[in-house]
């Protein structure tokens, strides 16, 4: 029989149990999903030098993820639109929670922790018409869904917390999709936008591109500490067009659309897969194209600085002195002063994104 003294002792022991933090799994700087040689999928923890710190299995192809700010705990999202988001203990590899969106909702591959890790936000859409939703989950209550709020756009993809910690920026891609096979349903009428939401769900600002760029789907985001937002786009129109695939924006201001020279822009094949500011003084921003095998670098005013060629390159993140990039052949490279340097090669095929912890 449990005594009062024993009960109190058990409470004290539980409260004294240390939190397993990122240091306990080797202080990774990034997480990334990949396909491994047996055809299954995994989530990797990656150090700043490109070495692997942990590897845990995933039940299907992953896309992006979110790392808890304190605990060695990551949420791995299914390739969008998907039906699972797994909360993984990166120390044990155990799946702590399997999140499922409510009936008629789908995850869209991205999410972010807010309130110092107390709340998880997930990018979602309605299955019937692809209206954008942000799901709100109570982490302390075991990732219980609390409520949701609209993104005021179609097909949201990436979502980030702005540096003020009070505003979300959301890439509403504008594409309505068939939930069964991802067929794009509304290309002639699509209207992507960049939406800034207060945490109460009210709109603080919204950017919609000019009508001749309405088929340029806004997909992925990068944030600088001073509030400058970079957004990467994917053109859904004629394939021989050479249109800007990178935008820069500040709340309340007009966007800057960054173009490369014609020949370089054509190589990108209308597709920017990831975007990141550089890791030093953040004076550079870059986008990747796995279709074109290119990294394009720009300054923070949108001026083209040059390109780096790399087969099937897509993942991109800031690192000391420049950028970390990944490719579908398992390569991890550092890009510094416009020059690529091989860091490591893992026996895997990296997926689209590298998420900074």
ZICOR-V289481 format. One record per residue. N is the residue number from 1. RES is the residue in three letters. PHI is phi in degrees with one decimal (999 if undefined). D_LAST is the distance of its C-alpha to the last C-alpha in Angstrom with 1 decimal. Layout:
n | res | phi | d_last
N | RES | PHI | D_LAST
N | RES | PHI | D_LAST
This chain:
n | res | phi | d_last
1 | UNK | 999 | 45.0
2 | UNK | -77.0 | 42.0
3 | UNK | -91.5 | 43.3
4 | UNK | -60.1 | 42.1
5 | UNK | -63.1 | 41.3
6 | UNK | -66.5 | 39.3
7 | UNK | -65.3 | 37.4
8 | UNK | -63.7 | 36.4
9 | UNK | -61.9 | 35.4
10 | UNK | -67.2 | 33.2
11 | UNK | -64.1 | 31.4
12 | UNK | -64.0 | 31.0
13 | UNK | -64.6 | 29.6
14 | UNK | -65.3 | 27.1
15 | UNK | -69.1 | 26.0
16 | UNK | -87.2 | 25.7
17 | UNK | -65.1 | 23.5
18 | UNK | -71.1 | 20.3
19 | UNK | -72.6 | 16.9
20 | UNK | -78.1 | 15.1
21 | UNK | -103.6 | 11.8
22 | UNK | -64.9 | 9.1
23 | UNK | -62.2 | 11.8
24 | UNK | -73.5 | 14.1
25 | UNK | -116.3 | 12.6
26 | UNK | 91.1 | 12.5
27 | UNK | 53.0 | 9.4
28 | UNK | -66.0 | 7.5
29 | UNK | -98.2 | 5.4
30 | UNK | -145.5 | 5.2
31 | UNK | -125.7 | 7.1
32 | UNK | -156.2 | 10.5
33 | UNK | -91.7 | 13.8
34 | UNK | -158.8 | 17.1
35 | UNK | -97.0 | 20.8
36 | UNK | -100.3 | 22.2
37 | UNK | -57.1 | 25.8
38 | UNK | -81.1 | 27.5
39 | UNK | 90.9 | 26.5
40 | UNK | -89.5 | 24.0
41 | UNK | -128.4 | 20.3
42 | UNK | -151.5 | 17.2
43 | UNK | -107.8 | 13.5
44 | UNK | -111.0 | 12.1
45 | UNK | -100.9 | 9.4
46 | UNK | -124.0 | 9.8
47 | UNK | -81.1 | 10.2
48 | UNK | -62.2 | 10.7
49 | UNK | -92.7 | 14.3
50 | UNK | 91.3 | 14.0
51 | UNK | -80.3 | 15.0
52 | UNK | -82.0 | 14.1
53 | UNK | -100.6 | 12.9
54 | UNK | -157.7 | 13.7
55 | UNK | -145.8 | 15.4
56 | UNK | -128.4 | 16.5
57 | UNK | -72.3 | 19.0
58 | UNK | -119.0 | 19.0
59 | UNK | -76.6 | 22.3
60 | UNK | -158.6 | 22.3
61 | UNK | -61.7 | 20.5
62 | UNK | -93.4 | 16.9
63 | UNK | -127.4 | 15.6
64 | UNK | -107.8 | 12.2
65 | UNK | -158.5 | 9.9
66 | UNK | -141.3 | 7.9
67 | UNK | -101.7 | 5.7
68 | UNK | -62.8 | 7.9
69 | UNK | -66.7 | 7.4
70 | UNK | -124.8 | 9.7
71 | UNK | -85.2 | 10.9
72 | UNK | -76.9 | 10.1
73 | UNK | -139.5 | 10.6
74 | UNK | -129.4 | 9.5
75 | UNK | -105.1 | 11.8
76 | UNK | -103.8 | 13.1
77 | UNK | -101.0 | 15.4
78 | UNK | -66.7 | 18.7
79 | UNK | -58.8 | 19.9
80 | UNK | -75.9 | 21.4
81 | UNK | -74.7 | 23.7
82 | UNK | -127.3 | 22.8
83 | UNK | -114.4 | 23.9
84 | UNK | -134.2 | 21.1
85 | UNK | -138.9 | 17.6
86 | UNK | -103.1 | 16.9
87 | UNK | -91.9 | 15.1
88 | UNK | -114.1 | 14.4
89 | UNK | -78.6 | 14.6
90 | UNK | -75.3 | 12.6
91 | UNK | -84.9 | 15.1
92 | UNK | -100.0 | 18.2
93 | UNK | 81.6 | 17.4
94 | UNK | -74.8 | 19.3
95 | UNK | -81.6 | 19.0
96 | UNK | -80.6 | 19.1
97 | UNK | -148.6 | 19.9
98 | UNK | -116.0 | 20.9
99 | UNK | -85.7 | 20.8
100 | UNK | -126.9 | 23.7
101 | UNK | -68.5 | 24.5
102 | UNK | -61.1 | 27.9
103 | UNK | -53.0 | 31.0
104 | UNK | 83.2 | 31.0
105 | UNK | -123.8 | 27.3
106 | UNK | -136.6 | 24.8
107 | UNK | -71.9 | 21.0
108 | UNK | -118.5 | 20.0
109 | UNK | 91.3 | 16.9
110 | UNK | -139.4 | 14.2
111 | UNK | -169.2 | 13.0
112 | UNK | -153.9 | 11.0
113 | UNK | -84.2 | 11.1
114 | UNK | -132.0 | 13.4
115 | UNK | 51.9 | 15.6
116 | UNK | 57.5 | 13.1
117 | UNK | 91.9 | 12.3
118 | UNK | -78.3 | 16.1
119 | UNK | -134.5 | 16.2
120 | UNK | -109.7 | 14.8
121 | UNK | -110.5 | 16.1
122 | UNK | -123.4 | 17.0
123 | UNK | -81.2 | 18.6
124 | UNK | -142.1 | 22.1
125 | UNK | -144.1 | 25.6
126 | UNK | -75.6 | 29.0
127 | UNK | -68.2 | 30.6
128 | UNK | -74.5 | 34.0
129 | UNK | -139.7 | 33.2
130 | UNK | 65.6 | 29.5
131 | UNK | -63.3 | 29.3
132 | UNK | -77.8 | 25.8
133 | UNK | -137.2 | 24.4
134 | UNK | -108.5 | 21.3
135 | UNK | -83.3 | 21.2
136 | UNK | -118.6 | 20.4
137 | UNK | -122.8 | 19.6
138 | UNK | -85.4 | 20.2
139 | UNK | -66.7 | 17.6
140 | UNK | -63.5 | 19.9
141 | UNK | -88.6 | 22.8
142 | UNK | 79.4 | 21.2
143 | UNK | 59.3 | 19.6
144 | UNK | -81.3 | 23.0
145 | UNK | -72.6 | 23.5
146 | UNK | -92.9 | 24.8
147 | UNK | -167.4 | 25.8
148 | UNK | -147.8 | 25.0
149 | UNK | -145.6 | 25.7
150 | UNK | -74.0 | 26.7
151 | UNK | -94.3 | 24.8
152 | UNK | 61.4 | 28.2
153 | UNK | -172.6 | 27.9
154 | UNK | -99.2 | 28.2
155 | UNK | 56.8 | 25.6
156 | UNK | -64.2 | 22.3
157 | UNK | -124.7 | 19.3
158 | UNK | -79.8 | 16.1
159 | UNK | -144.5 | 15.3
160 | UNK | -136.2 | 13.2
161 | UNK | -92.9 | 13.8
162 | UNK | -69.7 | 15.7
163 | UNK | -59.9 | 15.4
164 | UNK | -74.8 | 18.4
165 | UNK | 64.0 | 16.5
166 | UNK | -123.2 | 19.8
167 | UNK | -134.7 | 19.7
168 | UNK | -101.9 | 18.1
169 | UNK | -118.6 | 18.6
170 | UNK | -127.2 | 19.5
171 | UNK | -91.6 | 20.6
172 | UNK | -85.4 | 23.8
173 | UNK | -66.4 | 24.7
174 | UNK | 87.1 | 28.4
175 | UNK | -100.5 | 29.1
176 | UNK | -85.2 | 30.9
177 | UNK | -126.5 | 30.7
178 | UNK | -72.6 | 32.8
179 | UNK | -65.8 | 30.8
180 | UNK | -86.0 | 32.6
181 | UNK | -143.1 | 32.0
182 | UNK | 67.0 | 29.8
183 | UNK | -59.3 | 32.9
184 | UNK | -82.1 | 32.6
185 | UNK | -106.4 | 35.2
186 | UNK | -135.4 | 35.5
187 | UNK | -54.2 | 34.9
188 | UNK | -63.3 | 38.1
189 | UNK | -116.7 | 37.1
190 | UNK | -64.6 | 33.3
191 | UNK | -141.4 | 31.9
192 | UNK | -67.4 | 28.2
193 | UNK | -153.3 | 26.8
194 | UNK | -110.3 | 23.9
195 | UNK | -116.6 | 24.0
196 | UNK | -108.2 | 22.8
197 | UNK | -115.2 | 23.1
198 | UNK | -68.9 | 23.5
199 | UNK | -67.4 | 22.0
200 | UNK | -86.7 | 25.6
201 | UNK | 94.1 | 25.7
202 | UNK | -84.2 | 27.9
203 | UNK | -77.0 | 27.7
204 | UNK | -99.2 | 27.0
205 | UNK | -166.4 | 27.3
206 | UNK | -149.5 | 27.7
207 | UNK | -114.5 | 28.1
208 | UNK | -122.4 | 30.2
209 | UNK | -72.7 | 31.1
210 | UNK | -60.1 | 34.8
211 | UNK | -54.1 | 36.8
212 | UNK | -72.8 | 37.0
213 | UNK | -112.4 | 33.2
214 | UNK | -65.3 | 33.1
215 | UNK | -94.7 | 32.3
216 | UNK | -94.9 | 29.1
217 | UNK | -69.0 | 26.5
218 | UNK | -82.0 | 23.5
219 | UNK | -117.0 | 20.5
220 | UNK | -129.8 | 17.1
221 | UNK | -129.4 | 15.6
222 | UNK | -135.4 | 13.9
223 | UNK | -120.9 | 14.0
224 | UNK | -105.1 | 15.1
225 | UNK | -61.6 | 15.3
226 | UNK | -91.7 | 19.0
227 | UNK | 96.5 | 18.8
228 | UNK | -71.1 | 19.7
229 | UNK | -109.8 | 18.6
230 | UNK | -103.8 | 18.8
231 | UNK | -130.1 | 19.8
232 | UNK | -100.4 | 20.6
233 | UNK | -124.1 | 23.8
234 | UNK | -132.9 | 25.8
235 | UNK | -74.9 | 29.5
236 | UNK | -107.3 | 31.6
237 | UNK | -96.9 | 35.0
238 | UNK | -60.1 | 37.2
239 | UNK | -73.6 | 35.4
240 | UNK | -93.4 | 37.3
241 | UNK | -82.9 | 36.0
242 | UNK | -118.4 | 34.0
243 | UNK | -110.8 | 32.1
244 | UNK | -62.3 | 29.1
245 | UNK | -113.2 | 25.8
246 | UNK | -129.0 | 23.6
247 | UNK | -125.2 | 24.1
248 | UNK | -123.9 | 23.1
249 | UNK | -150.7 | 23.8
250 | UNK | -120.6 | 24.0
251 | UNK | -53.7 | 25.2
252 | UNK | 84.5 | 29.0
253 | UNK | -115.1 | 29.4
254 | UNK | -77.7 | 30.5
255 | UNK | -77.0 | 28.0
256 | UNK | -110.0 | 28.1
257 | UNK | -100.4 | 28.3
258 | UNK | -100.6 | 27.5
259 | UNK | -113.9 | 29.8
260 | UNK | -94.6 | 30.2
261 | UNK | -54.3 | 33.8
262 | UNK | -51.0 | 35.6
263 | UNK | -62.6 | 35.4
264 | UNK | -67.7 | 31.7
265 | UNK | -64.1 | 31.1
266 | UNK | -63.0 | 33.3
267 | UNK | -61.7 | 31.4
268 | UNK | -68.1 | 28.2
269 | UNK | 57.0 | 30.4
270 | UNK | 70.4 | 29.2
271 | UNK | -137.5 | 25.7
272 | UNK | -110.5 | 22.3
273 | UNK | -91.0 | 19.6
274 | UNK | -147.6 | 16.3
275 | UNK | -144.2 | 15.9
276 | UNK | -157.8 | 13.8
277 | UNK | -80.3 | 14.8
278 | UNK | -68.6 | 15.1
279 | UNK | -92.8 | 13.1
280 | UNK | -87.0 | 16.2
281 | UNK | -94.4 | 18.2
282 | UNK | 58.6 | 16.9
283 | UNK | -84.9 | 20.5
284 | UNK | -117.2 | 20.0
285 | UNK | -137.7 | 18.7
286 | UNK | -138.0 | 19.0
287 | UNK | -128.5 | 19.6
288 | UNK | -120.3 | 20.2
289 | UNK | -136.7 | 23.1
290 | UNK | -67.2 | 23.4
291 | UNK | -68.4 | 27.0
292 | UNK | -93.1 | 27.9
293 | UNK | 63.6 | 25.9
294 | UNK | -136.7 | 24.8
295 | UNK | -114.4 | 22.2
296 | UNK | -110.1 | 23.6
297 | UNK | -107.7 | 22.7
298 | UNK | -135.6 | 23.9
299 | UNK | -84.0 | 24.1
300 | UNK | -78.3 | 23.0
301 | UNK | -105.0 | 26.6
302 | UNK | 93.3 | 26.4
303 | UNK | -83.2 | 28.6
304 | UNK | -67.9 | 28.1
305 | UNK | -106.1 | 27.3
306 | UNK | 147.3 | 27.6
307 | UNK | -129.7 | 26.4
308 | UNK | -127.6 | 25.1
309 | UNK | -91.8 | 26.5
310 | UNK | -159.4 | 24.6
311 | UNK | -59.0 | 25.8
312 | UNK | 56.0 | 23.7
313 | UNK | -78.2 | 20.7
314 | UNK | -147.8 | 18.2
315 | UNK | -61.6 | 14.5
316 | UNK | -152.2 | 13.3
317 | UNK | -153.4 | 10.3
318 | UNK | -71.6 | 10.8
319 | UNK | -147.4 | 11.5
320 | UNK | -54.6 | 14.0
321 | UNK | 86.3 | 17.3
322 | UNK | 165.9 | 16.5
323 | UNK | -132.2 | 14.7
324 | UNK | -107.5 | 13.3
325 | UNK | -128.1 | 15.3
326 | UNK | -128.1 | 16.1
327 | UNK | -133.9 | 19.5
328 | UNK | -75.1 | 21.5
329 | UNK | -103.3 | 23.1
330 | UNK | 92.0 | 20.2
331 | UNK | -83.7 | 19.8
332 | UNK | -122.9 | 16.9
333 | UNK | -129.4 | 18.1
334 | UNK | -100.2 | 17.3
335 | UNK | -118.2 | 19.2
336 | UNK | -132.5 | 20.5
337 | UNK | 53.8 | 23.6
338 | UNK | 78.9 | 24.1
339 | UNK | -113.7 | 24.5
340 | UNK | -86.1 | 22.7
341 | UNK | -134.1 | 22.1
342 | UNK | -66.8 | 21.6
343 | UNK | -101.9 | 18.8
344 | UNK | -159.7 | 19.1
345 | UNK | -136.7 | 20.5
346 | UNK | -101.0 | 19.6
347 | UNK | -79.4 | 22.4
348 | UNK | -162.3 | 20.9
349 | UNK | -117.7 | 20.7
350 | UNK | -63.9 | 17.3
351 | UNK | -82.9 | 17.0
352 | UNK | -68.8 | 16.4
353 | UNK | -132.4 | 12.7
354 | UNK | -116.3 | 9.6
355 | UNK | -106.4 | 6.4
356 | UNK | -77.4 | 3.8
357 | UNK | -89.8 | 0.0
